[in-house]
Every structure is written in C-alpha cells, then in structure tokens.
Amino acid sequence: MAEKNRRNKLYYTIAFLVSTSYIWVLIISAYNMGIPQYNSLIYGILLMTAFTFIITVPLLYIGLPLICIGAVLAMFRIFSVKRMLTYYALSWLILWLALEIPLSIYGNHEEKYIFTEQVKEQHIIEKVKEAVEKNNGPIKITDEFKQSMLEWNEGTGSPEYPILEIRYELLNCDKQKDEKINGYSCTASIEAHYKQEKWLIDFDSKENAGGMNLSKNNQKAEEKAKQEALTSEEETNIRKNAESEAIQFLKEKYNLNLTLVKQTFEKSINSNKKENRPSNPVHEIKINGYLNEDSKKDVTVRVEYDPLTKKYWPHMYAFEMSDEAQNEIQKQIDLKKEKNN
C-alpha cells in the first residue's frame, strides 16, 4: 500500500511538472537574463497587459495555461477539474515566489551592502567632496539619491548598474542670483556607478560636467546676463515698439482695433517660433486688451523681440482669447475672403 502511494505521488508530481512546464520555461528564461535584470521584463509584461487588459488577461494568463494543463493531464489519464485548477493556482504561486524571493534578497543586499557599507568603505562621499571643492570651493553635501537596479522607469527600464547621485550646495553662492539669473545655480550633483564590485566616479563624464564646473558655469551665466541686461530706456523703447507692433498686427491682418489694458515684459526666454527659431534668448512682451473697445472680446497679443536682429514678431494663440474675440476674428477672415473672391 505504501509503495502504491509512493508511486501515485511520483506520478502526480511528474504530471504537475509536465503540465506546468510553461512556468518553468518562464523561470529559467528569467534567471538566464540575470538577477535583477529580469525585473525589467516583468514590468514590461505588466505594462503590455495594462494596455490590452480585456484581451490579454483571459487569453494569456487563464485560457492558455488551463488548456495546457488540461491537455497534459488527459495524456496522463487524469480527468479531474479540481486537480487542474489546483495545479494552475500552484504554478502561479511558484512563479511568483521564484521571481519575488531573489528580488527581495538582492534588494536587501543592494541597500545594506552596496549603497551603505561599500559607500562608507570606499569613502565615496569624501572623494566627491574633495574633487568638487578643488574646482568650486567649499561645498556642503545635502542629499544622496539611490537608483536601484530594481527600479523601473517607463521608457528606459531599470538602470544597468546601481547609481548613487550625490547632491551638494555651494557655500559661497548668492541664492538671489539663483532665482533671478538663467543658468545660475547653487546646487548640483555628481553620479557614481557600481561596477565590478566597486563604486566608480568618472569626474570627466558628461553627466558630471555640470557638477564639476558649477562655479565656472555660474560666472558664465552672470556674464551672459550682464550682456543681455537692458537699461530702463531700452526697455521702455521695446515696450512702446511692441505696443505699436501689436496694434498694427491686428489692424493689417484682421482690420480690428486693439484697446490696450495690460502689458507684461519677460526677459531672456526661448522663442516660440517653430521656423527660423533664434538660438539666442529673446524678450517677450505680452499685451492684454480688447477688440474694438468691447470688453467681452478680450485678446492677448504676444510680441517677441530679438536683441540680435532688432526685429519684432507679433502673434496670438486661440486659447488666450475669449470666444467672442475668436468669433470676431473669424468674421473678419470671412469678410476678407469674400472681398478677394
């Protein structure tokens, strides 16, 4: 009797292993990718499932596995719906454990050993501080950001190596300039990568160029800001010319008068031009007003001024005008077409 029970257990074990072979193929394939790289594959599958939920879930995760298990059990002359469903549930539990346990073990190893012990033993923070201070003067380390190989970033996947981003602040830095000057910053970061059981820092890499030359970059930003700075007289002239350009733009293009209400001056911004976009910063004057003195027909005319070419570019966006103003402009466009015809 005992011998018969032993044979039955062996028989059902073989039946289970064969009927759920798709699970073992997935586990072996994942392990061949290397832990934890297969984490990207798991999230990729989940992402694909999310976008095709209605079709993918019943077909790939329920239908095909049950058909596979049922067909193999029939070959073993086992005709039991209960056993088929038990094998199905057990196979997914084994898959989850086989993938999740190594990830948990690696995650714990990465956090305690790689990001903590190895960083301290190899004096990574001290090396970064010493190298950065040679180029930039005294600094204060403010934060450490860890990028684990278990993290999933949509579009890029998991990082190839653990990354430690060490953020610092310049002690001799004018924080008011940080807020006012484009390209000026009191903070930056240095990246370190964990490869071949060591934390490596390439201070000459593109990623670390900004962090290693923060003081020089700030000096360049200040010089550039001085060159682009406007005197009060220059700003007044640009404002007046922009108003004239806005009024002329509406009159010539739509035969409409502009009543000026408010004006906003933005210095040194990127141009909104799609074609022939200047690479240098431009000044933009945003003019709010009404069409033909009707307060319901409010519009915004943006006028860009290029300090290099000394040219103005007036333009409008539909989302920055009222429905009444859009209707009036469309009416003028239709009238112009009728005259031309």
C-alpha positions as CSV (number, residue, x, y, z in Angstrom):
1,M,0.0,0.0,0.0
2,A,2.8,2.4,0.9
3,E,4.6,1.5,-2.3
4,K,1.4,2.3,-4.3
5,N,1.0,5.7,-2.5
6,R,4.7,6.5,-3.3
7,R,4.2,5.7,-6.9
8,N,1.0,7.8,-7.1
9,K,2.8,10.8,-5.5
10,L,5.6,10.4,-8.0
11,Y,3.1,10.0,-10.9
12,Y,1.2,13.2,-9.9
13,T,4.4,15.1,-9.3
14,I,5.6,14.3,-12.8
15,A,2.2,15.2,-14.2
16,F,2.4,18.5,-12.3
17,L,5.9,19.3,-13.6
18,V,5.0,18.5,-17.2
19,S,1.6,20.2,-17.2
20,T,3.0,23.4,-15.8
21,S,6.2,23.3,-18.0
22,Y,5.4,26.8,-19.3
23,I,6.0,28.2,-15.8
24,W,9.4,26.5,-15.6
25,V,10.3,27.9,-19.0
26,L,9.5,31.4,-17.8
27,I,11.6,30.9,-14.6
28,I,14.6,29.6,-16.5
29,S,14.4,32.3,-19.1
30,A,14.2,35.0,-16.4
31,Y,17.2,33.5,-14.5
32,N,19.2,33.4,-17.7
33,M,18.7,37.1,-18.1
34,G,20.4,37.6,-14.7
35,I,19.0,38.9,-11.4
36,P,17.8,41.6,-11.2
37,Q,17.7,42.4,-15.0
38,Y,14.6,40.3,-15.5
39,N,12.8,42.9,-13.3
40,S,12.5,45.0,-16.5
41,L,10.9,42.1,-18.3
42,I,8.3,41.6,-15.6
43,Y,7.3,45.3,-15.6
44,G,7.3,45.2,-19.4
45,I,4.8,42.3,-19.4
46,L,2.7,44.1,-16.8
47,L,2.7,47.3,-18.9
48,M,1.7,45.4,-22.0
49,T,-1.1,43.7,-20.1
50,A,-2.4,47.1,-18.8
51,F,-2.8,48.4,-22.3
52,T,-4.5,45.2,-23.6
53,F,-6.3,44.2,-20.4
54,I,-9.5,42.8,-21.9
55,I,-7.8,40.5,-24.4
56,T,-4.5,39.7,-22.7
57,V,-5.6,38.6,-19.2
58,P,-8.2,36.0,-20.1
59,L,-6.2,34.6,-23.1
60,L,-2.6,34.5,-21.9
61,Y,-3.0,34.2,-18.1
62,I,-6.1,32.0,-17.8
63,G,-7.1,30.3,-21.1
64,L,-3.8,29.0,-22.5
65,P,-2.4,27.7,-19.2
66,L,-5.6,25.9,-18.3
67,I,-5.7,24.3,-21.8
68,C,-2.1,23.3,-21.5
69,I,-2.6,21.8,-18.0
70,G,-5.8,20.0,-19.0
71,A,-4.3,18.5,-22.2
72,V,-1.2,17.1,-20.3
73,L,-3.3,15.7,-17.5
74,A,-5.5,14.0,-20.1
75,M,-2.4,12.4,-21.6
76,F,-1.6,11.1,-18.1
77,R,-5.2,9.8,-17.9
78,I,-6.0,12.2,-15.0
79,F,-9.5,13.6,-15.5
80,S,-10.1,16.0,-12.6
81,V,-11.2,19.6,-12.9
82,K,-10.3,20.2,-9.3
83,R,-6.7,18.9,-9.8
84,M,-6.4,21.0,-13.0
85,L,-7.4,24.2,-11.1
86,T,-5.1,23.3,-8.2
87,Y,-2.1,22.9,-10.5
88,Y,-3.0,26.1,-12.2
89,A,-3.1,28.1,-8.9
90,L,0.0,26.3,-7.6
91,S,2.0,27.0,-10.7
92,W,1.4,30.8,-10.5
93,L,2.3,30.8,-6.8
94,I,5.6,29.0,-7.6
95,L,6.3,31.5,-10.4
96,W,5.6,34.5,-8.1
97,L,7.9,33.1,-5.3
98,A,10.6,32.1,-7.8
99,L,10.8,35.7,-9.1
100,E,10.0,37.6,-6.0
101,I,12.3,35.9,-3.5
102,P,15.5,36.6,-5.5
103,L,14.4,40.2,-6.0
104,S,13.9,40.7,-2.3
105,I,17.2,39.1,-1.4
106,Y,19.0,41.3,-4.0
107,G,17.1,44.4,-2.9
108,N,18.2,43.8,0.7
109,H,21.8,43.2,-0.4
110,E,21.9,46.3,-2.6
111,E,20.5,48.6,0.2
112,K,22.6,47.3,3.1
113,Y,25.8,46.3,1.3
114,I,26.2,48.3,-2.0
115,F,24.6,51.6,-1.0
116,T,25.6,51.6,2.6
117,E,28.7,49.5,3.5
118,Q,30.5,49.9,0.2
119,V,29.9,53.7,0.0
120,K,31.4,54.0,3.5
121,E,34.3,51.6,3.0
122,Q,35.3,53.2,-0.3
123,H,34.9,56.8,1.1
124,I,32.7,57.8,-1.9
125,I,31.2,60.9,-0.3
126,E,34.7,62.1,0.8
127,K,36.1,61.6,-2.7
128,V,33.3,63.6,-4.3
129,K,33.6,66.4,-1.8
130,E,37.4,66.7,-2.3
131,A,37.2,66.6,-6.1
132,V,34.4,69.1,-6.3
133,E,35.9,71.6,-3.8
134,K,39.1,71.7,-5.9
135,N,37.1,73.2,-8.8
136,N,34.4,75.1,-7.0
137,G,35.4,76.0,-3.5
138,P,33.7,74.9,-0.2
139,I,30.6,72.8,-0.5
140,K,28.0,71.0,1.7
141,I,26.7,67.6,0.8
142,T,22.9,67.9,1.0
143,D,21.3,64.7,-0.3
144,E,22.0,61.2,-1.7
145,F,19.7,59.7,-4.3
146,K,19.8,56.0,-5.0
147,Q,18.9,54.4,-8.3
148,S,18.4,50.7,-7.7
149,M,18.6,48.1,-10.5
150,L,15.1,47.1,-9.2
151,E,13.6,50.4,-10.1
152,W,11.5,50.7,-13.3
153,N,11.4,53.9,-15.3
154,E,8.8,53.8,-18.1
155,G,10.6,54.2,-21.4
156,T,14.1,53.5,-20.1
157,G,13.6,50.4,-18.0
158,S,15.8,49.6,-15.0
159,P,19.3,51.1,-14.7
160,E,22.1,48.8,-15.9
161,Y,24.1,49.4,-12.7
162,P,23.2,50.8,-9.2
163,I,23.7,54.6,-9.3
164,L,24.3,57.0,-6.5
165,E,23.6,60.7,-7.1
166,I,25.4,62.9,-4.6
167,R,23.8,66.3,-4.4
168,Y,25.7,69.3,-3.0
169,E,25.3,73.0,-2.4
170,L,28.0,75.7,-2.9
171,L,28.6,77.5,0.4
172,N,29.8,80.7,-1.3
173,C,26.8,81.2,-3.5
174,D,24.3,84.0,-4.0
175,K,20.9,82.4,-3.7
176,Q,19.2,85.6,-5.0
177,K,21.1,85.2,-8.3
178,D,20.0,81.5,-8.3
179,E,16.4,82.8,-8.6
180,K,17.0,85.7,-11.0
181,I,19.8,84.6,-13.4
182,N,19.1,82.0,-16.0
183,G,21.7,79.2,-15.9
184,Y,22.9,80.2,-12.4
185,S,22.6,77.5,-9.7
186,C,23.8,77.0,-6.1
187,T,23.3,73.2,-6.3
188,A,24.5,70.4,-8.5
189,S,25.1,66.7,-8.3
190,I,27.8,64.0,-9.1
191,E,26.9,60.5,-10.2
192,A,28.7,57.3,-9.1
193,H,28.2,53.9,-10.7
194,Y,28.7,50.5,-9.0
195,K,30.6,48.2,-11.4
196,Q,32.7,45.1,-10.8
197,E,32.2,45.3,-7.0
198,K,33.4,48.9,-6.8
199,W,31.9,52.4,-6.8
200,L,33.4,54.2,-9.8
201,I,33.2,58.0,-10.3
202,D,34.1,59.5,-13.7
203,F,34.6,63.1,-12.9
204,D,35.2,63.9,-16.6
205,S,32.0,62.4,-17.9
206,K,29.2,64.4,-19.5
207,E,26.9,63.5,-16.6
208,N,29.3,65.1,-14.1
209,A,30.5,68.0,-16.2
210,G,27.9,70.4,-14.7
211,G,28.6,69.3,-11.1
212,M,32.4,69.6,-11.5
213,N,32.2,73.1,-13.1
214,L,29.4,74.8,-11.3
215,S,31.3,77.9,-10.3
216,K,32.6,78.4,-13.8
217,N,29.1,77.9,-15.2
218,N,27.7,80.5,-12.8
219,Q,30.3,83.0,-13.8
220,K,29.4,82.5,-17.5
221,A,25.7,82.8,-16.6
222,E,26.4,86.1,-14.8
223,E,28.4,87.5,-17.8
224,K,25.7,86.5,-20.2
225,A,23.1,88.1,-18.0
226,K,25.1,91.4,-18.0
227,Q,25.4,91.3,-21.8
228,E,21.7,90.7,-22.2
229,A,20.6,93.2,-19.5
230,L,18.5,96.1,-20.6
231,T,18.7,99.7,-19.5
232,S,15.4,101.3,-18.4
233,E,15.5,103.4,-21.5
234,E,16.0,100.4,-23.8
235,E,13.2,98.5,-22.0
236,T,10.8,101.5,-22.4
237,N,11.5,101.7,-26.1
238,I,10.9,98.0,-26.6
239,R,7.6,98.2,-24.7
240,K,6.5,101.1,-26.9
241,N,7.5,99.5,-30.1
242,A,5.8,96.2,-29.1
243,E,2.5,98.0,-28.5
244,S,2.8,99.6,-31.9
245,E,3.5,96.2,-33.5
246,A,0.5,94.6,-31.7
247,I,-1.9,97.3,-32.8
248,Q,-0.5,97.2,-36.4
249,F,-0.7,93.4,-36.5
250,L,-4.4,93.3,-35.7
251,K,-5.2,96.2,-38.0
252,E,-3.4,94.9,-41.0
253,K,-4.3,91.2,-40.6
254,Y,-7.9,91.4,-39.3
255,N,-8.9,95.1,-39.7
256,L,-9.5,95.3,-35.9
257,N,-8.6,97.9,-33.4
258,L,-6.8,97.0,-30.1
259,T,-7.6,98.7,-26.8
260,L,-4.6,98.2,-24.5
261,V,-5.2,97.1,-21.0
262,K,-2.1,95.4,-19.5
263,Q,1.4,94.7,-20.5
264,T,3.9,92.1,-19.2
265,F,7.6,92.0,-20.0
266,E,9.5,88.7,-19.9
267,K,13.3,88.9,-20.4
268,S,15.6,86.3,-21.9
269,I,13.3,83.5,-22.8
270,N,13.3,80.9,-25.5
271,S,11.5,81.9,-28.7
272,N,8.1,80.2,-29.5
273,K,8.9,80.4,-33.3
274,K,8.7,77.0,-34.9
275,E,10.5,78.0,-38.1
276,N,13.7,80.1,-38.1
277,R,13.8,79.9,-34.3
278,P,16.7,82.0,-33.0
279,S,19.1,80.1,-30.8
280,N,19.7,83.2,-28.6
281,P,17.2,84.3,-25.9
282,V,14.5,86.8,-26.8
283,H,12.4,89.2,-24.9
284,E,8.6,88.8,-24.9
285,I,6.0,91.4,-24.3
286,K,2.6,90.0,-23.5
287,I,-0.1,92.6,-24.3
288,N,-3.7,92.1,-23.0
289,G,-6.5,94.1,-24.4
290,Y,-9.9,94.3,-26.1
291,L,-11.0,94.3,-29.8
292,N,-12.8,97.5,-30.9
293,E,-13.2,98.6,-27.3
294,D,-15.5,95.7,-26.4
295,S,-14.5,94.2,-23.1
296,K,-16.1,90.9,-23.9
297,K,-13.7,90.5,-26.9
298,D,-10.5,90.2,-24.8
299,V,-7.3,89.0,-26.5
300,T,-3.6,88.5,-25.8
301,V,-1.0,89.5,-28.3
302,R,2.5,88.3,-27.7
303,V,5.3,90.3,-29.3
304,E,8.8,88.8,-29.3
305,Y,11.8,91.0,-29.7
306,D,15.1,89.5,-30.9
307,P,18.0,91.6,-29.4
308,L,20.4,90.4,-32.1
309,T,18.3,91.1,-35.2
310,K,16.3,94.0,-33.6
311,K,13.2,92.5,-35.1
312,Y,9.7,92.1,-33.6
313,W,7.4,89.1,-34.1
314,P,3.7,89.6,-33.1
315,H,1.5,86.5,-32.8
316,M,-1.6,85.2,-31.0
317,Y,-3.0,81.9,-29.7
318,A,-6.7,80.9,-29.7
319,F,-6.5,79.7,-26.1
320,E,-5.6,83.2,-25.0
321,M,-8.7,84.9,-26.3
322,S,-12.4,84.8,-25.5
323,D,-15.0,83.1,-27.7
324,E,-16.4,86.5,-28.7
325,A,-12.9,87.6,-29.8
326,Q,-12.4,84.4,-31.8
327,N,-15.8,84.9,-33.5
328,E,-15.0,88.5,-34.4
329,I,-11.6,87.5,-35.9
330,Q,-13.2,84.6,-37.9
331,K,-15.9,87.1,-39.1
332,Q,-13.1,89.4,-40.4
333,I,-11.3,86.5,-42.1
334,D,-14.6,85.5,-43.9
335,L,-15.2,89.1,-45.0
336,K,-11.7,89.3,-46.4
337,K,-12.2,86.1,-48.3
338,E,-15.5,87.4,-49.8
339,K,-13.7,90.6,-51.0
340,N,-10.9,88.7,-52.6
341,N,-13.4,86.5,-54.4
